[in-house]
Amino acid sequence: MGACKKKMLNAGSMVLVYLNRTCFRGKFVSVKTQGNANIFLIDRGYTVTVALANIRILHLDLNQTQLPMETLAQASEFILSRCIISHDALLSKIQDEIAQHLLAFHIDDKVCFLPKKFYYNQESGDVKFVTLSIDGAPMIRSSIPSNINFRLPNNTVPVNYIISLRTWIHEGNFTFTGIVTIDVQPTEPTDFITVHQDGFTIGDIRLTSEDAVIPVEPFEYNSTLDFLTIPTSVDLSPSQIYSLRIEYSGTLRDDDLGFYRSSYVNENGDTIWLAATQFQTGSARRAFPCYDEPGLKVPVQVDITHDPSYEALSNMPDITREENDDGSVTTFFETSPPISTYLVAFVVSEFPHVSGNTSRPILQRVFARPTAFNQTDLIFELSEPMLDKMIEYFRVGYPLPKLDQIALPDFRYGAMENWGLITYLEVLFLFDENQSTYADKMGVVSAIAHEYGHQWFGIHSRSNSITKKLNEGFASYFQNTAIDMIYPDWHMIDYFTVRTLQDTFRNDALEISPPMNEYIEHHDLVTGLFSQMTSAKGFALHNENYRENYKITIPAACIVQMFLHAFTESTFLKGLEMYLNDRAFSIASEEDVFSAMEKAVDEDGSVPADIDVPTVMFSWTSQAGFPLIEVTRSYESDISATTVGLSQERYFSNQTNSPNDITFWIPVSYTTSHSPSSNDTRPDFWYPPTREMNFTIPTLTPADWLLLNKQASGYYRVLYDDTNYRLLADAMFRNISLFHRLNRAQIINDAYNFVTIGRLTHSQFLNTVRFLENDNEYASWYPAITAFTTIDRAFSGHEDYPLFTEFISTLIEHLYDTVGVHDLSDEPFLRKYSRPLAIQWACNMGLVHCRSDATRALRELMVTGVEFHQNVRNVLYCAALRSGNSNDFHFVWNRMLNSEDVSVRNSLTSSLGCSTTRRLLRELLRSTVEETNDNGVEYGPGEAYRVFSSVYQNGLLGLDMAIDFLREYRHQAFADFGFSSFENIIIGMSQRFTDLVDTAYTERLIADHIPFYTNLYMNNNRDWLVQYGEDVSAWLRELRR
């Protein structure tokens, strides 16, 4: 019968995307090339970009045999357990509809699902249908009718909460009971109260006023809106406060949302359970009935009854712990200041903790499971100085008496800034000095700095759903400032500018990127905007490596940096201090930020009097994207050269037919040959929101270079004419010290992105980056390697590819000689980021002493047995095997097979394919499939797939051999690897296609499995060579003369 076949998705199809254990709904827009990656664009009212490798959207074949219904029910249960969808009120109802809407088919021992029929609701206009993939993730679901209001009625508001909970988590009993008492005040005469609840069995409901009982009618529940509505027999008066008491029971959830259960296995092999919370956004209703909207801040009092062997934590310090007659204890906590429901938190566990200095006014404690507690030293040592530095920097105190931090085995969002009780996923909290890498350390430090920043931005001064993204920007930017105050040699602002700013440019250059102050109605879309497209104006974790990527692809943070430089740091901080003090414990709007900043600017006179600060800032928060400034110069005479023409437009990374009529108030700084310093980043002038303008530089001559945007502090790209690029390139090649490292990074990143949209040629870009042979800064090399990666993969099919490798070897030699192959404990932190880049690229491009150094290091390891440092292990094994012999290869292979250290096995697995010996690669490929595994090599879960991938990912030789192997053993590989892994292999190979591999067979191989990708990848690479290959080749040949 064959495998499930896919069909092309049509634009406008409603899809349910399974991504990183989360499902979200949206409208399929298109597939686009973004940099060197291909992505789906999914429209959710804002845009989500999803890498092809992470998405599952399948249309399946109808011509199959139906399974018995009991098999369908069992498969559906398994499938839904794979996909966490319950945070979406509508998607969670899919479980009730599966049996009615689907047919199941048996295909090659796998189950495929198809929509049984379409359902059209004439009243709502909603078309409902469901498709599930063989991987088990729901794929296509109905759209949300646009006319539904998901926000609570505003006829009543909370005044305070008392939450009483009882849990038996210590014995693995997931039931909990609760009583919530909400003091409620009507805003108008009304005969009903509506609160949120999701997933509870509601018991007794009692409403009183001054000890008088108010009769209530049977409650009503809207499962789509999560509304619990309680009708009253009499009208409630706005002049009175009523006490609403609700008894309820529920089950601790298994999706890491609301009040959920988690577990770990202790040293004795026993499963130990704990209960924790995650309420952002719209999930407090899954722990207690409440007004679950962030704009409603009231005091909260919590008490939790639990087993005495466990400890209960909440936002506030505990007051007392009382013993009960049944042997349980109840922990009572102090009443909190006014707080939004999504920042309420509690944890019940038997975790040990370590306390900070108890004589300090703010007690800090760190909690983790017993078997990981020895990995909390870094975060404990960092906690007190981090808080002190932020209090000193912002000049606003931390208002609570304690701040706890806890590492959780299961946690959806990486970290959460709950007031007084910050929760983390373990990978962002635990650090082992002997095993963790420099990137792990940065991830841990960045996580705590970010969450501590939220204790001021987003909690101390609470935002509405619009200003939330601006507060994310503050926390995201100032996390770097805080780290630099503790670790000055880390240069985190450099890292932010090079990594975060440049990544944000990529994400925010899409046509459907939203503005910062976009208003979202549905609570799930608010969550999505916060967690998915906060890459557009908030923050998002990159799930492939939490620690390495706890960086924020967020325009708001980049805009914060721009205005800090434009207004000066001292004035900007004064404005923030005013804002935080004025809006303490209340809801803030972006106008409050603008007003405070205007007041500080006026007091300090830091911008011209005719510049209206709120207008300037609003031009950035109310509009999508960022500008491109194009610079036009005249070189005809000394007189004409003094006038510089500018034009601005919104920058797009793809061709668009949308009108490009967005303009901004842009702070512009510049430097020239006559005054090359970039230390003063204050704007030399403000570019108003007009398409074009001119300005004059009296000292500028035709022979002078001009550079805009000192230290890349402004959130915009700059495009120069060819002559100015040549002047800049020659000047940087002669003396890079004239140019700030962040400006060198900016020039590289801007120039290559202009190449990708056709505004510059590859030869112009390559000429511009010649200065790299004298540059050893990570800031310059990170954007350069990003560009070279795309060129290298595409140009490798050209006959002049050896000229390219020779050019890169020349460029990178100085960097490699600076960093070497050995990790050093007393070196600048960013050098640890440079070293893997230098080793990988210098050795890959054939730099002789790089390969000899790497091979020498491996042979020393073979003698001493001392493992490579974890900071260089991955790249150093690969580099050594590129020129290693059979003994070297088999030593590494056996070391991998015999190691019990998962991190070592992963490093060695990915390195084996780096060999350049055909016989060894053939032996390696054969070991990955059972039928050809002649030596009986035993791999762990997923390792055979990673070994195979390491072969085709390491150059044309490996790609060609992988294709040859699949020509003979394709069916066996498909059976052993499974559908998803085999699909990823085919996609990965197609991305590396060049004219030097077997075109006809590769196209058949891909067409048999994933025809959608054939043109997308393979033709892209061929088209690149046709369109750009000769330009690159001609420049390289000219350089060699």
CORZITA-V821398 format. One record per residue. PHI is phi as a letter, one per 40 degrees, with the letter a starting at -180 (none if undefined). PSI is psi as a letter, one per 40 degrees, with the letter a starting at -180 (none if undefined). Layout:
# CORZITA-V821398
phi: <PHI,PHI>
psi: <PSI,PSI>
This chain:
# CORZITA-V821398
phi: <none,g,c,c,c,b,b,c,c,c,d,g,c,c,b,b,c,b,a,f,g,b,b,a,b,a,b,c,c,a,b,b,c,b,g,b,b,b,b,c,b,b,c,b,g,b,b,b,b,b,c,d,c,b,b,b,b,b,b,b,c,c,c,b,c,c,c,c,c,c,c,c,c,c,c,c,c,c,c,c,c,c,b,c,b,c,c,b,d,c,c,c,c,c,c,c,b,d,c,c,b,b,b,b,b,c,b,f,g,b,b,b,b,b,c,c,a,c,b,b,c,c,c,c,g,c,c,b,a,b,b,b,c,c,c,g,b,d,b,b,a,c,c,c,d,c,c,c,c,c,c,c,c,c,c,a,b,c,b,a,b,b,b,b,b,b,b,b,c,c,b,g,c,c,c,b,b,a,b,b,b,b,c,b,b,c,c,a,d,a,b,a,b,b,b,c,a,a,g,c,c,c,b,c,b,b,b,b,a,f,g,c,c,b,c,b,c,d,c,b,b,b,c,c,c,g,c,b,b,b,c,b,c,b,c,c,c,c,c,b,b,b,b,b,b,b,c,a,a,a,b,d,c,b,b,g,b,g,c,b,b,a,a,a,b,c,c,c,g,c,c,b,b,a,b,a,b,a,b,c,b,g,b,c,c,c,b,a,d,a,c,c,b,c,c,b,b,a,c,b,b,b,b,b,b,a,c,c,c,b,b,b,b,a,c,b,c,c,c,a,b,b,c,b,c,c,g,c,b,b,c,b,b,c,c,c,c,d,a,c,c,c,c,c,a,a,b,b,a,b,c,c,a,b,b,c,c,c,c,c,c,b,c,b,b,b,b,a,c,d,c,b,c,c,b,b,c,c,c,c,c,c,c,c,c,c,c,c,c,c,c,c,c,c,f,b,c,c,c,c,c,a,a,c,b,a,c,b,c,b,a,c,b,g,a,a,c,d,c,g,a,c,b,b,c,d,c,c,b,c,a,b,d,c,b,c,c,d,c,c,c,c,c,c,c,c,c,c,c,c,c,c,d,c,c,b,b,h,b,d,b,c,b,c,c,c,c,d,c,c,c,c,c,c,c,c,c,c,c,c,c,c,c,c,c,c,b,c,c,c,f,c,c,c,c,d,c,c,c,c,d,c,c,c,d,c,c,c,c,c,c,b,c,c,c,c,c,c,c,b,c,c,c,c,c,c,c,c,c,c,c,c,b,c,c,c,a,a,a,a,c,c,c,c,a,d,c,c,b,c,b,b,c,b,d,d,c,c,c,d,d,c,c,c,c,c,c,g,c,c,c,c,c,c,c,c,c,c,c,c,c,c,b,d,g,b,c,b,b,c,c,c,c,c,c,c,c,c,c,c,c,c,c,c,g,c,b,d,c,c,c,c,c,d,c,c,c,c,c,c,c,c,b,c,g,a,c,b,b,c,b,b,b,b,b,c,a,c,c,c,c,c,c,b,c,b,b,b,a,c,c,b,c,a,c,a,c,c,c,b,b,c,b,b,c,b,c,b,b,a,a,b,d,c,a,c,c,b,c,c,c,c,c,c,a,b,c,c,c,b,c,b,a,b,a,b,b,d,c,c,b,c,c,c,c,b,b,b,g,d,f,f,c,c,c,a,c,b,b,b,c,c,c,c,c,c,c,c,c,c,c,c,c,c,a,c,c,c,b,d,d,c,c,c,c,c,c,c,c,c,c,c,c,c,c,c,b,g,c,b,c,c,c,c,c,c,c,c,c,d,c,c,c,b,b,b,c,d,d,c,c,c,c,c,c,d,c,c,d,c,c,d,c,c,c,c,c,c,c,c,d,d,c,c,c,c,c,c,d,c,c,c,d,c,c,c,c,c,c,g,b,b,c,b,c,b,b,d,c,c,c,c,c,c,d,d,c,c,c,c,c,c,c,c,c,g,c,c,c,c,c,c,c,c,c,c,c,c,c,c,c,c,c,c,g,c,c,d,c,c,c,b,d,d,c,c,c,c,c,c,c,c,b,c,c,c,c,c,c,c,c,c,c,c,c,c,c,c,c,b,c,c,c,c,d,c,c,c,d,c,c,c,c,c,d,b,b,d,d,c,c,c,c,c,c,c,c,c,b,d,c,b,c,c,c,g,c,b,b,c,d,g,c,c,c,c,c,d,c,c,c,c,c,b,g,c,c,c,c,c,c,c,c,d,c,c,d,c,b,d,c,c,c,c,c,c,c,g,d,c,c,c,c,c,c,c,c,c,c,c,c,b,c,b,c,c,b,c,c,c,c,c,c,c,d,c,c,c,b,a,d,d,c,d,c,d,b,c,c,d,c,c,c,c,c,c,c,b,d,c,c,c,c,c,c,c,c,c,c,c,c>
psi: <d,i,i,h,i,i,i,h,i,i,h,e,h,h,i,h,h,h,h,f,e,h,h,i,i,a,h,h,c,i,h,i,h,h,b,e,i,h,i,i,h,h,h,f,d,a,h,h,h,h,i,d,e,e,i,h,h,i,h,i,h,d,g,i,h,h,i,i,d,d,d,d,d,d,d,d,d,d,d,d,e,e,h,h,e,e,e,h,d,d,d,e,e,d,d,e,e,d,d,d,e,i,i,i,i,h,h,f,e,i,h,i,i,i,h,d,i,i,h,h,h,d,d,e,e,h,h,h,i,h,h,i,i,e,e,e,h,h,d,h,i,i,i,h,h,e,e,h,h,e,i,i,i,f,e,i,i,i,d,i,i,h,h,h,i,h,i,f,d,d,e,e,h,e,i,i,i,i,h,h,h,h,h,h,h,i,e,i,h,i,f,i,h,h,i,i,i,h,e,i,h,h,b,h,h,h,h,i,h,f,e,h,h,h,h,i,i,h,i,i,h,h,d,d,e,f,h,h,h,h,i,i,e,i,i,i,h,e,e,i,h,i,h,h,h,h,i,i,i,a,h,h,i,e,e,f,i,b,h,i,i,i,i,i,h,a,d,e,e,i,h,h,i,i,h,i,i,h,e,h,h,f,e,d,e,e,d,i,h,i,g,g,h,d,e,h,h,i,i,h,h,i,i,h,h,i,i,e,e,i,h,h,i,a,d,i,i,i,d,i,h,h,i,i,d,e,e,i,i,h,h,h,i,i,h,i,i,h,i,i,d,e,e,i,i,i,h,h,i,f,h,i,i,h,i,a,h,e,e,i,d,h,h,h,i,h,i,i,i,d,e,e,d,e,e,e,d,d,d,d,d,d,d,d,d,d,d,d,d,d,d,d,d,e,f,h,i,h,e,i,e,i,h,i,h,h,h,h,d,h,h,d,e,d,i,h,f,h,h,e,g,h,i,i,i,d,d,e,d,i,h,h,d,e,d,i,i,d,d,d,d,d,d,d,d,d,d,d,d,d,d,d,d,e,e,d,h,e,c,d,h,i,i,a,e,d,e,d,d,d,d,d,d,d,d,d,d,e,d,d,d,d,d,d,d,d,g,d,e,d,f,d,d,d,d,d,d,d,d,d,d,d,d,d,d,d,d,e,e,i,d,f,h,i,i,d,f,h,h,h,d,h,d,d,d,d,d,d,d,d,d,d,e,e,e,d,f,b,i,h,i,h,e,d,g,d,d,d,f,g,i,h,g,h,d,d,d,d,d,d,d,d,d,d,d,d,e,i,d,d,d,d,d,d,d,d,d,d,d,d,d,d,f,h,f,i,h,i,i,d,d,d,d,d,d,d,d,d,d,d,d,d,d,e,f,e,i,i,d,e,h,h,d,d,d,d,d,d,d,d,d,e,i,i,a,i,i,h,h,h,h,h,i,h,e,d,i,d,d,d,d,e,h,h,h,i,i,i,i,h,h,i,e,i,h,i,e,i,h,g,e,h,i,i,h,h,h,h,i,i,i,i,d,d,g,e,h,e,d,h,e,i,h,d,i,h,h,i,g,i,d,i,i,i,i,h,h,d,e,h,i,d,e,i,i,h,h,i,g,h,f,f,d,i,g,i,i,h,h,i,i,d,d,d,d,d,d,d,d,d,d,d,d,d,g,e,e,e,h,i,d,d,d,d,d,d,d,d,d,d,d,d,d,d,d,d,e,e,e,i,i,d,d,d,d,d,d,d,e,d,e,d,e,e,h,f,h,d,d,d,d,d,d,d,d,d,d,d,d,d,d,d,d,d,e,e,e,i,d,e,d,d,d,d,d,d,d,d,d,d,d,e,d,d,d,d,d,d,d,a,e,h,h,i,d,f,i,i,d,e,d,d,d,d,d,d,d,d,d,d,d,d,d,d,e,e,h,d,e,d,d,d,d,d,d,d,d,d,d,d,d,d,d,d,e,h,i,i,i,d,d,e,d,d,d,d,d,d,d,d,e,d,e,i,a,d,d,d,d,d,d,d,d,d,d,d,d,e,i,e,h,d,d,d,d,d,d,d,d,e,d,d,e,e,i,e,h,d,d,d,d,d,d,d,d,d,e,e,h,d,d,e,g,d,e,f,h,h,i,i,h,e,d,d,d,d,d,d,d,d,d,e,e,f,i,d,d,d,d,d,d,d,d,d,d,d,d,d,f,d,d,d,d,d,d,d,d,i,d,d,d,d,d,d,d,d,d,d,d,d,d,e,h,i,e,e,i,g,d,d,d,d,d,d,d,d,d,d,d,g,d,d,e,d,d,d,d,d,d,d,d,d,d,d,d,d,d,e,d,d,d,d,d,d,d,d,d,d,d,e,none>
